[in-house]
């Protein structure tokens, strides 16, 4: 049996501009691509990979894309055992796909070495199917996050912890610089209040959905959920593209007896939340339309007024 060649290529966060030259060259030359077939809300992850391939091919259509539908990981049992079983099933599926290929390229979002199990999965495949594995590193969103916020992830003589929400939930405090991957549940809110704790947050980094700033440039009204605890960073980000006197509104514990509606300017967003001790359970509104809202709050609607001519 001939030895097969498999490239595990890190393509960064999704925008082709974050591809390394090595990744670009490997993808440009490859003839067979294996990519996960995602459906529903995750379908975009398949499309991102396809767009990266098209970008590198520059009009060349002499290649094949094999979309593989992997099973979802079972949940509710012992986490480690569930992951091991899930990876073994993925290895079995990949072995079947690779059986008729001499060479293939598997695209991984971000960097293959960080919270992506495909290096280990392909190693398992290689136990029964002779192959040479080459890993092409990619730009991680961890590096992109620090670049966007213009911060260093490490401090002099201190260590850096890279973890996931699962581990963070077990901690009572954050005592050192910590990078948390895949925290779509905003687990950092479970950590006890610490006035010295700075949170630098990002979502969809390096993709079309990345920027709050992109939305802000449209000049529409924006509503931010679950953002009171990161209001200082949100304010700084928005101030890069919006006037500091842009109206903001905060709706706190709506429909509860503690309900509050606060109005102010973008430059006062963080201080307004701090002044009223609002740390969660709040919606933040930003946009010029709030001027009219504030002026007409609690006033009777003119929709059916006599002065309205239709």
PyMOL commands that set and color helices and strands:
alter all, ss='L'
color gray80, all
select helices_A, chain A and resi 16-18+21-29+40-57+79-98+118-126+141-149+165-168+187-190+212-217+228-239+266-275+290-296
alter helices_A, ss='H'
color red, helices_A
select strands_A, chain A and resi 4-10+32-36+64-68+103-108+131-136+161-164+178-181+222-224+247-252+260-265+282-286
alter strands_A, ss='S'
color yellow, strands_A
deselect
rebuild
show_as cartoon
